[in-house]
Amino acid sequence: ALSSAEVYEALERGTVDGMVSYPGTVVSRSLQDVLRYATIGHFGAYTYDAYANLDWFNSVPQEVREAVHDSGRVFSVDGTKLAKDVQDDEYMPVFESSGIELIELDKS
């Protein structure tokens, strides 16, 4: 296993032939400079999580607990859409302009 900080050099040197990654990691690490191909597919889930100490959560007023739950529901929809928009509007244009050959899996 390599940290994402080590992947650029490993790809450049041929130590590894490929990787599985979120597009944001590719762009933030400039991996598009050493990649020739990318397969675009849904290989799993990408989540954003929020955590709270249960004792704290149980100690706050009911309206605060409800607000936390409500905002979590909103974020699960809006946050996912925002992440997809960033991927489509910011990351994928970098892939396309870098010369990476994009391979898209069919939906089946």
Secondary structure, DSSP 8 states (H G I E B T S, - for coil): ---HHHHHHHHHHTS-S-----HHHHHHTTGGGT--EEEE---S---------HHHHHHS-HHHHHHHHHHHHHHHHHHHHHHHHHIIIIIHHHHHHHT-EEEE----
